[in-house]
């Protein structure tokens, strides 16, 4: 399944691609939920031998760092470095008032 395929699901019918449209054909291996401040900690703990292969879609609401856009950006950079293929930013307009332009 590709990122583009996921966007055709009913649950994502109102989703918008805000960046990285060239990555829509990328293959998705799994989906995970992240509400940790530092995804590196999770990667280091869960995949200590470098067994992490990326290709995930990550779902987050940045609920624990709503007011810290710099940390949100750092999380996105870390996910990209880890090979993640996409980020679903959930609860926009509910908990997270809006998507900051820096993201």
N, C-alpha and C positions, 0 to 999 in steps of 0.2 A: 504494500500500500504506500502511496506517496503522500506528501504534504497536501498536494492538490486534491487527492482523493478524500482526505479527511475533511476538507472544506465543503465537500458535497453532503456530508452527514447532516441530518435534520438539527442536531444539537448545535451545530456551528453555522446555521443558516444566516445569522446576523454578523458573523465574523468578518473583519476587515483585515486585509494584508497591509500592514503599515511600513514594512521594510523587508528587503530580501526576496522580492518576488522571483528572482532568478533561481531561488532554491525550491520553488514549488514542485519540481520533478524529483526531488530527493526522496529516497526510500526511508520509511519510518520503521524502525525495528521494535519500538516499544513506546509507551507513554508513562510518564511519572509525574507525581505531584511534588512540588518543592515549596516549602514555607520556611526553609532554613535561611539564615542570614548569609552564610557562606557555603555555596555548593561544593567548594573544594574540600571542606571537612567531610561531607557526605561521601564524596568520591574517594577520598583517602581512607575512610573507615570501611566502606563497603567493597572497594576494589583495591586493596593495598598492594597487590602484585601487578598493577597495571592492566588488569583484566577488563577495564572499562572500554567499550568500543564506540560509545556515542550513538548517533542515529536515533535519538529519542526526541519525542515532542515533550516539552515540559509545560505543565500547567501550574500557574502561580497567580496569586492575587497580590503578592508583595505585602500581605497584611501586616507582617511584623516589621516592615520598613516603609510604611506608607509615606512618611514625610522625608525620607532620605533618598532623593533621586540619584545621588552619586553612588550610593550602595546598590541601588537598582541597576544602574548602568554597569557597575562592577560585576554583578551577578550575570548579566547578559553577556558580558565579555568572557567571563569564566565558562559559561555554558558553550559559547561559540568555540572557545579554545578546546573544550572537551569533545567537540564533534556533534553537539546537539543540532538537530535539523530544524527546530522551530520552538517557538514559545507562544503559548496561549495565555494571554494576560486576562485573567478572569476578574469579575467583580468591578470592572470599570464603570464608574457612575454610581456604584453602591458603596464600596469601601474606598477604593482608589478614585478620587474625584474625576481625574482625567489622565490621559497618557501624556506625560511631559514630552516636549519636542526633543529633548536630549536622548530619550529612549529610542 
